[in-house]
Amino acid sequence: MRRRVALLLAGWIFVMNAHFIVGVKAAGTGFKDVKPDHWAGKAIEAAVGKGYFKGYADGTFQPNATVTRAEFAALLARVAEGEVEVNPAASFADLAGHWSEAEVKRAIALGFVQPSDYPDGFKPNTPITRFEIAKWMASGLAEADPDYRQALEDTKTTVIPVKEYFNPGISESKSSYIAVALGTKLLSGYPDGSFGMDLKATRAETAAILLNYENASLKQADQFLGLRELRQVGTERTNLETISPFTTGNTSFNNVVDKTYTFKNNAGTLKLHHYIVVDTEDFKDISSIYAPLFVDETDYVERIDKPGNYRVYMQVTIYPKASEFSIGHYINGINSTLLGIGRVNNTKLIQQYGYLSFPALETKKFFQNYKNGQGISLWIESYVKERSSYTTDDSSFVITEGK
């Protein structure tokens, strides 16, 4: 039976060692180091009001101070309500006699902390990283709800909308935790497009994250549009049916991805990897968790971006064979109503996230370095058509059409 993690909504939480939280009632009062326009000001106020945090005796909150593993484990152990059987043996040798020992044991029992992740000891005073937070919280959701557990499986190979996905890459052992954290809005990326896996979490961030967890733990996994997109891309290589009124019917992109498609002019071949749709019907409210990767309000084209039109971004690998392969070879070589021929025009986003699209100029020079079987992975832009199709060399095919 599903065990929902409920959060404590009132009362002071007397946690952690004295240097982390002291007896200052901060609910309804300000902190002299948290300005009214601080990005996390409301979250700090709410978290303090709920008793998740307290201020310091000098009237400060210290929003930029880091949070240790022990402190975060203790927070999670207390915000998660419910009886759980604690295994006395499930702990760490370096926690014996430590103030957080009981809280960490409870966090382990609740599924937040996996002892196998720390074979050399928990090292409780180590500042916790954003990836650790993502993994702990996603694991806690998965322990409480089988559908969140399935979401972790579904997103192992999904496209993660952060710059680290493109360079240096995110391993499957980490990707699903980041995906669930982003998809449920437990955490968000930074303005530069990065997730910041190794960055140390601050008290301000932690206040916001705890409130986000409060929200996520009270919802089903399928209530989060972003998570549904990430799951479909992870399992089907597209978010088409999640974000748009189109479908692949009885076909599937799984039939054709990573298979060879030869240009009709024999100038080269390509392989299709992903088909990512963004709802750009309203540029004041561009939908899709993937939108920030490819498009913003500066891309609006009045004659095209109208209700019913959805932009699509396809990841392909092109293997040039012609001696002076260029964009012209590609355009004249495809014989598919599904494949796009446009480049991603938002160069700011291309540079920010670090992926490649067709170059605007000197395409021959661009492709010179990718011959003799060496392919180049690109993202190309198009629009979802009312009906389109794509067939690979082995006669596998996929169609898209209105539902």
Salt bridges, closest charged atoms under 4 A:
GLU71 OE2 - HIS19 NE2 3.44
GLU101 OE2 - LYS105 NZ 3.81
GLU103 OE2 - ARG78 NH2 1.86
ASP117 OD2 - LYS135 NZ 3.01
GLU132 OE2 - ARG69 NE 2.90
ASP145 OD2 - ARG2 NE 2.48
ASP147 OD1 - ARG231 NH2 3.09
GLU153 OE1 - LYS156 NZ 3.39
ASP154 OD2 - ARG231 NH2 2.99
GLU205 OE2 - ARG130 NH1 3.27
GLU214 OE2 - LYS50 NZ 3.34
ASP258 OD2 - ARG237 NH2 2.85
ASP258 OD1 - HIS273 ND1 2.61
ASP296 OD2 - LYS348 NZ 3.55
ASP305 OD2 - ARG311 NH2 2.70
GLU324 OE1 - LYS364 NZ 3.70
GLU381 OE2 - ARG311 NH1 3.37
ASP394 OD2 - LYS259 NZ 3.34
GLU401 OE1 - ARG387 NH1 2.66
